[in-house]
Amino acid sequence: MTRAIMIQGAGSNVGKSMLVAGLARACKQRGISVAPFKPQNMSNNAAVTADGGEIGRAQALQALACGLLPMTDMNPVLLKPETDTGAQVIVQGQRFATMKARDYGKQKARLLPPVLESFNRLKAAHDFVLVEGAGSPAEVNLRSGDIANMGFAAVADVPVVLIGDIDRGGVIAQLVGTHAVLPAEDRAMIRAFAINKFRGDPTLFEDGMRVISDRTGWAGLGILPWFADAWKLPAEDVMDVASSKGGTIKIAVPRLNRIANFDDLDPLTATPGISVEIVEAGRALPGDADLIIIPGSKSTIADLAHFRAQGWEIDLQAHVRRGGRVLGICGGYQMLGREIVDEDGIEGPPSQINGLGLLNVRTIMKPQKRLAQADAIYLPTGDTVTGFEIHIGKTDGPDCDRAWLSLDGHGEGATSPDGRIMGCYLHGLFAADRFRSAFLARMDITVPDHAYAAGVEDTLDALAAHVETHMDVDQLLALTPRG
């Protein structure tokens, strides 16, 4: 019988995803066949899987930690917010519906069977499954029909380890309070707890650990100090996207309301000599940027309106007049064109709007989503680029005659006549070291060589060592004996 354990948090953003990645790599190093699983995730930072679907980016990183290709079973329900009250619902990698939060609550019972189906397939293929919860089980108002936390744990009979975030303060209240509000049957599912993101001397919290154990009856598995290299791993939560001061070359990125697949920026952030500046709403795009990247978006038309509302269109035009460079990726590529046509009302009411007009291309939104992993060739140098496409819409126009990538034998992307404005649909392209250096050189930006993928692997190894040092992994594994 395959073992499984569920890592839940006493709040959102307590570090569950990172901890599961560290535990996954630690298990792999112990020779255990391990796989990640998150029943329900909410994120616009998605990854395209080997079986042609999409899952949350965190589960793709966890798959890498396990030494596996990402598969749709690892995250069977993915919610991709499109508005403040609605989201696209992805089930087992494919679009299921777009619905309001209230309507989604009524549909959760229909989603439990595919969630369990995916979980059981992973259990059949591996010795151990590391399950990650979402949000907090203390949100007992959401318990009815729950598939993300205790609802899943109870149905699948998976013991739970609860994680508290001491960096926020009040960690004793987080954990003891969760114990207090949970019904008895859910409390019984929790076997242990751990403290995450501790700064300073962990021995100073030993009394706190005893208080939590005495009040809850749960075993303490350890106090994990702050993992300083976390920034070297792809972030899933947009709240974790921050500016990085790495050098004299400045790349500015406007933070769109529905920014998507922002891990495109991670290899640039990690490259010595580059500073990536995330420009928040209400601030001007910096006048001294070497390159402005307009990133992907879950709602291109709405984010283009947001872009204009910040005055960023005026800033971008000034940047171009100064001879500045611009790159648009996916939704950002669509924004750079002359026009975006959404006759079917895919992103809202049927509309036809003017783009930023920096590329002579036109995008027509189509209901079919393009989901594909891709190997492309960077045409100026012949370097290979591995990435993925995840978009609706088809873009065409004269500037596409100056494609700068070759994908499946066809040109991909567009370039302005002066070569300073570029766009494409391919995500993940900057992870290719040779391409990244060559592309930046074309932008008159010279940076040192940097092995990004190797750096991610090294950081996962360091994270595993961090977890093994500060958490009782043997005791955690013992919570899930084979039947």
C-alpha positions, 0 to 999 in steps of 0.5 A: 500500500502506497504511503501518503502524507498531506502538508497543510498550512495554518494560513496562506503562504506559510511555505507549503509549496517550498516545503513539499519540494524540499521533502520531495527531493529529500525522499528522492535522495533516500531512494524513495519513488515519490510524487507531488499532488495538490488536489486544488490550486489557485494560480495564473502561473501554470506549467504545460505538462508532458501529457498535454495539459496544465497544472500549477507551477509549484507542482511542476517544480515539485515534480522536478524535485522528485525527478519526474516529468510534470503530469496533469494528475499532480494538480487535478483542479487548477483555478485561474482567476480572470476577475475578482470574483470569477476564475477559469476552472481546469480539471485534469489539465483541460478547461472545464468551465469559467465560473463565479466563486459562488457557483464553483462552491456548488460544483465541488462535489462533481470535482471530487471523483476526478481528484481521487482518480488522479490521486489513486493513479499517482499512488499506484505508480509511486511508493510515496505521495506528498500532498499539499493543501491550499489556504488553511483548514481553519476556514471552516466556513468552506468545509462543506464539499471541501476538496483542498484540505480536510475534505480531501484528507478525510475521504482519502484517509491521508494523515496531515502535518500542519505548518505554521509561519512564525515570520508573520507572528502569532504562530502559537495562535495560528496552530492552537487556534486551528485546533480549536475551530476544527471539528473533532474528526478533522482534528484527528487527521492532524498527527504533527506540526512544524514551524517554518520561516524562523529567523534567529536562534531556534532554541528560543522557541522550544517553550513555544513548541511545548505549548503547542504540543500540550494544547493540541496533542500533536507531535512537533517535527521541528523548527525550520529556519528561513531558507535564504535561497528560496528566491532562486526557485520559481515562485508560484504566488504573484505576491512573491514576485519582487524586484531584484537588484543584481547589477547595472543592467535594468529590466523593468516589468509592469505588474499586470493585474492578472499577470501570468507565467511570471516565472519567465523572469526567474532566469533573468533575476538569477543572472549576474549583472541584471536587476529586474524591477517589478513596477507596481500600479501607480508608479511610472515605468523607469526612464533608465530601463535597458529593456521593458518586458510586458509579461503574460496575462490571464486577461489580456484586454482587461490588463491592457486597460489597466496598463493604460490606466497607470499611464504606462502607455505614455511611459512606454512610448517615451522609452521607445523614443529614447531608443529603448528595447521592448519584449512582449511575451504571450499576453504582452505580445498581444498588447504590443500589436495594432488591434485585439479582436474578441468577437466571441466574448472570450475575455468579456463582452465582444470587443475590438480594441486598439493595442499599443501599436508598437508591432504591426500585428493583429490578434484574434481571440479564439476559444481553443486554448493552445497548450504545448511543450515546444522546442524552438530554434533562435533564428539569429544564432541557431540556439535551441530553446525549450519552452511551452505555449499556453494561450488563446488567440492567433497573431498575424501581420507584417512584423511576423515576417520577421519571426525570430524563432522557428517552431515546428518548422514555422516562424514564431514571433514578430519584430519591428522594422528597427529590431527594437520591439519583439514579441512571441508566445513562447514561455520559459525561453530564458531558461536556455542559457545560450539563448538568454546570453545571445538574445540579451546581446542582440539587445545590446546587453552583455552579461556573464554566463550563468547556468540557470537550470543547474542552479535550480537543481543545486538549490533543490539539493540545498533545500532538501539538506535544509529540511533534513537538518531542521525537520524530523523526516524519519518521524514524518515518514513514520506517520504513514506506515505501509498497510 
